[in-house]
Structures are given as structure tokens and as C-alpha cells.
Amino acid sequence: MEKKQINILLVGTRTETIKQSIQIENCSIFTKRPFAGGIKLIKKISPDVVVLKIKSAERKTLIMIDTLLKINPELIIIIVPEIYKIEKYLKFISAGAEDCVYLKDIHTLNQKILFALSRRQNTIHVMCKNSHDKYNLINNNIKDVIWIMNPDLKFIYLSPSVKNLRGFTAEEMMHQKFEELFIPESLKSVKKVINDFFNNLNKGIISKESFKFEVEQPHKNGTTVPVEVIVTPVFNENNNFKYFLGVARDISERKLKEAEIIRAKEDFKLLIENQNDLIVKLDPEFNITFASPQYCKAFNINEEEILGKQYTPLIHPDDLDSAIKSMGNLLKPPYKIIHTERMLTPEGWVWFQWSDKAIVDKKGIIKEIISVGRNIHHQKLSDDKVKQSERKFSNLIQNLPGMVYSCQNIQDWTMEIVSNGCLDLTGYTPDELQKDTVVSYNDIIHPDDRSYVWNAVQESLKNHQHFELKYRIITKQGKEKWVWERGSFAYRTEDKKDILEGFIFDITDKVKAEKALIESEKQFRFLSENADDLIYIYEFVPEPRFKYVSPSATKITGYTPEEHYADPQLGFKLIHPDDVHILQDASNGLYNSQPIVLRWKKKDGTIIWTEQRNVSLYDENGNLIALQGIARDITERKLAEEKIRESEEKYRLIFSTVNDALILMDLRGNIIDCNKKTAEFYGGDINEMIGTQFIQLGIIPQEISNEITKKFKKALLLKEMKFEFS
């Protein structure tokens, strides 16, 4: 790999000696007098290293360091005169300089620059390598399909998970034509979206927003798969379109659930329109807000005559007291009563059973009363069946998540009926939302989405289709939510109002997750394509095999991923005979997530050391079904450890047998180690001497001890490795 050009800037006067001391390959050296040319000249040079020679002006030096930091060099080194004390030295380090060098030690400058650059590059390398490993692990385990398609609508990348989605491998998909990706019905809608995008692009209209659609795609086995596709157009810095970035997800399970919701909605609608029960809704003042057709028919009245008024059919005198008592119980917890009485109808006195429920807010204030009655004149003794039917109806409404609604097809979407779920969804109670009492539903829709919602619904109604859309709302508390709505035309009233019925569900968490997924895919793709470690998945059922082996296997073992796939036992054949038992234990679930060290025999016969981590996967019965693992080559580390061990043994042999007194001290003068001769010389015990300061051994006169202390501190200050005393 070609070495990077290094730019070094020398700032100061008389820098010839400094320039001569720098002997670094592939570098350019620039010189500049202090404060000459300003920051623009320095930015133009774009130095990797700045060497600043100063005289004695501490304040100007700190200003210069702050100025240099704004151009972000790799490091700054200060050349200081010998008169500087350690306190000023440390101030420059704290201000952002990498190091300080005394002028008389200029010969060490070259080494300091190389060491600092190497240390920073190694840190960056380790950080990048860790990111690559994580990315590769995610890419080969995600279920969604990530793809990139060029402006000619041809794939230039497909993640391996496409095989799970459609049965085709990524390589097979690369050769498919765009028209082969969808069934005819889906192809038509997809082409419209793509054509609209390119038409707008040709008109200079640039939209970087993602668009989403649901399609049916053919599977290799001849079936079709419902797929949700999120497509993001990607542009370069000049706003030129580069490619489409897409994520495809199997929504078969979700489609089944949606079908269940549709059936439930249709059942609900059918229940309301065809049941024989009498339904009436009252406000807290007992004014009727809704009366079902059956109710009006039973008592021979028109709904318009009683809406907004108090109306009670004539109750038989013998049942009046119990009816009044029951209504009194309705006004207190649990705000629900069941009562039976005779009422006067055109057919005479008829037995009705009523189930009344008061809807209360969190403070216990009654907001609405719903009363459902049934003619039980001939089934008065069938109480159990009546209760069961009422309970089924009530639970259907109360337990559905989201909001079931019936509204007018006008700009305000005036709600005629909403379920209690509207409170959790919008923050508004049914009373506040119905009839635009406090707010219209259009006011709740996000301003930027109102036109979209209106146009989408009208287009569907025009084509006699149900509508399905996703958009944002603003709740009563000011919180933004994403919702999914499905609905259709229901009926037209006598006064020619078109009524829509539908269901609205909170999908905020799902939308956030989808956006996070798009962002994570960028990191995921980068990691998977640059991993150095060997990443693998080994399955035990239905039969042992490598499910996945990363491309780095070739570099580490000499065997390609394809050779691993062809031979399920290749992983065991690579292991050194003395280490096979370790791998067998790991295959049985031991060492889960713990590192194990094994010797491998490469294809060329060489032996390498590796470190592996395996994660065991079990089925619901606790049986081991697969291993996911990462392995890396640690041969160099093992060789280095062996050299360190040998060096330590040699050091200990010399340290213990030499006839001179040897003492090892830290930078504060504390004794770290000493040999037997030292203990004999000072008449002490080795264990007692370790940890004490050398000058505190008590055998050196105070004046000599003070002199030794001065020399030791001076050596530390000047970073000298040797000083003498007697």
C-alpha cells in the first residue's frame, strides 16, 4: 500500500537545525515565521504535523496553539528553551500540544513524531476493524433484504437474505429483468411510482424522500410473496441521482393480521346494520345523541324528532320505581346497569331488557350514556343469552386497539361515531371529537399531510375501492404520531351525506423502527464488506453444514467459503490434533460466548493460532441447533507472548545471579524490585525493601541523600535514562 504523504510545518525563526533533524520518508517540510501569513496560509499547507519553536512568550504560545488546533493537524510539538520549567511545559500539553522538546534534545524530535503518528494510526485501525466486524455480523443475519439499483433499474447489490424471501440467490436475482420482479398487477403500480420520480427529476424537481409500497413478488417455487418495499433515492453532493437504496420485507404474517382486522370490521358493520337490538346514546343530560333505526321503529318515532332532546318511552306504572332506581345506579360506579321493564309501543305493553352504560373520563365524570334494548316479550326467561350477546358487542368495541369511526366525507372529516380508542390514539374523548364538538379530525391531521389524506381518499372512492394510507396526526398533548388508516364508503344518508367507515391504528413505533433500520443498513453494509475476521454459522439440524462462511476464510485458512460449504467436516479437519477436544466441547454448547484458543492447519500446511467466540443457538426444547462464531488469527500475538516469556526468564536469571547490587525503581523513587546482592549490601530483606523509597533506606547521610534526590528529579525532568552519584 502506498504510504501517505506527510506535511510538516515548522513555525519559528532559525529552524534550519530542526529541519535537518527530521528524517521521515515521504514527507514535505514547510517553514513559516510566527504569525506570518495568518491562518489562511496554514490551511493551504494543511499540515499533518506542526513543530512550533518558541522563545519565552507563554501567552503568545498558547494563542498560537489554539489557532493551530482549528486546522486540525495530527499533532503539535513545541520546541522550548532550556529555561522553561516543568509547569509551563505542562500548560502547553494541556492546551492541546502532543509533546514538548527542549532545544538541546532536538535529536529526539524525529523519533517523537514517528511514534505519535504511529500510535494514532493504530488507534484508528482498531476502531475501524471493530466496526467492520459488527457490520458483517449484522448483514449475514438480518431477515430483510437490502438492495441497490442503478438508474437503469438493474441491481448492483443484493443482500444474501433475498434467498429466504424469494427462493432465488442474490446472483440469480442480479440477472433478472425489472419486469420479472413483480406480478403484473404490482408491476403496473411500481412503474407508475418510478416513472413519476424520473419525470419529476427531468423537470428539475429533486425529492430525496423515501417512498413505500406493497407488492406481490413471484417466488422460485411458483407462489407469490407479499412484500413491503421502502425505496430511498440517493444523490451525490451535486444533487445528481446515483441509485435507489431499498429494503424489502416479507409481510405475509402482517397481511394475515390485516385480513383479520378487515373481517372484524366487516363483522362489526354487519352486526350494527342487521341486529334487532335497540340502540340509543345519550349525553350526560340524558339528551339523545343517537337512536338506531330499530329503536325508532319500535316506538314509532323519527330520529330527527328526538335527537338533542330528552325522550323516554312510557314505562308501565308497576315497573316505574325499579326503572328510576336503576337509572340512579347508573350514575355511580361501575356506571353500568341491566334492567327490565315494560314499555308502551304501537303493539301495546312490551317487555324490554336494557343494558345501559355511562362512559366516564379519568375523573369519573359521565361523558356519554349508551343504552341497548331488546324486545324480550317472548324470551323474558332467556337472560343468559341476552347478557352474552351484549357482552360480545361491548367487548368488540372496547377492546379493539386504535379507533373505529364513522365520519362524513367532507374536508373536516366530521366524526359521527368514534370508538373509545380515540382517547388513547388522539388524546381527545369521543365527545370532543364527534360532531366537531371541540376539534375536527382534519385539525388533528398534520398540516403537511392533510392534502395527501384528502386526495388519496377521494381517488379510492372514485375507483370504488377501499382506501389505505399512512400519515401523521398531532394529539391533544401536542405529540406527533404516525397512523395507519383503512376505510371505505359506507352509505349515503337521506340528506345526501356520504358516510365513511374505517379503522385508525397507531404505527409510530413501527415507523421509527423503519427509519432506524434504513440508517443502520448503511453501517451494516460497510461492516460486512470489510471484515478481516472469519465469521461463520454452523448448523447441526437437519444435518451438519456450514450455513455461512465469510470471504476472509480464504485469507486465514487458505480454504474458500465454497470449500467449507462442500465439506461440513472441514472445520474439524483444520484443527490441530491436540486441540480437537476443545472444538468438540464447543460444538456441544460449552464455552458459550467465551473465547477459546485453537491451532489450525492451513491449506498450505502452516500452523496458525486462532481465537474463537461461539454463540450457541437452541430450539424451544433446549436442543443445540447451531453455532454462530467469529475467529481471528492471533499467531503474531502468540509468538510475541512466547518472546516475552523467554525474555522474562533471561531477565530473571541475570537479575538473580549477577554479583552487582541491582535496584529497579519507579518514577517516584519507589523500589519495585532488587536482587539478593542489594539486600546483602544494605543489610536488609528483599520483601521489606520493595515498596520503600531508595533514599529512605536509612544508610545514606542526609546531605548525600538530598543530592541524590536533586539528581533524580533533574533526570525525570530532562527524561534522561541514566545519572550517577557516589
Secondary structure as UniProt FT lines:
FT   STRAND          6..11
FT   HELIX           16..21
FT   TURN            25..26
FT   STRAND          27..32
FT   TURN            34..35
FT   HELIX           38..45
FT   STRAND          49..53
FT   HELIX           58..69
FT   TURN            70..71
FT   STRAND          75..80
FT   TURN            82..83
FT   HELIX           86..95
FT   STRAND          99..102
FT   HELIX           103..108
FT   HELIX           109..139
FT   TURN            140..141
FT   STRAND          145..149
FT   TURN            151..152
FT   STRAND          155..158
FT   TURN            160..161
FT   HELIX           162..166
FT   HELIX           170..174
FT   HELIX           178..181
FT   HELIX           184..202
FT   TURN            203..204
FT   STRAND          211..218
FT   TURN            220..221
FT   STRAND          224..235
FT   TURN            237..238
FT   STRAND          241..250
FT   HELIX           252..274
FT   STRAND          278..282
FT   TURN            284..285
FT   STRAND          287..291
FT   HELIX           293..299
FT   HELIX           303..306
FT   HELIX           317..319
FT   HELIX           320..330
FT   TURN            333..334
FT   STRAND          336..345
FT   TURN            346..347
FT   STRAND          348..360
FT   TURN            362..363
FT   STRAND          366..375
FT   TURN            377..381
FT   HELIX           383..398
FT   STRAND          403..408
FT   TURN            411..412
FT   STRAND          415..418
FT   TURN            420..421
FT   HELIX           422..426
FT   HELIX           430..433
FT   TURN            435..436
FT   HELIX           441..444
FT   HELIX           447..449
FT   HELIX           450..462
FT   TURN            463..464
FT   STRAND          467..474
FT   TURN            476..477
FT   STRAND          480..492
FT   TURN            494..495
FT   STRAND          498..506
FT   HELIX           508..528
FT   STRAND          534..539
FT   STRAND          545..549
FT   HELIX           552..557
FT   HELIX           561..566
FT   TURN            568..569
FT   HELIX           570..573
FT   HELIX           577..579
FT   HELIX           580..587
FT   TURN            588..591
FT   STRAND          595..601
FT   TURN            603..604
FT   STRAND          607..618
FT   TURN            620..621
FT   STRAND          624..633
FT   HELIX           635..657
FT   STRAND          663..665
FT   TURN            667..668
FT   STRAND          670..674
FT   HELIX           676..682
FT   HELIX           686..689
FT   TURN            690..691
FT   HELIX           694..696
FT   HELIX           702..718
//
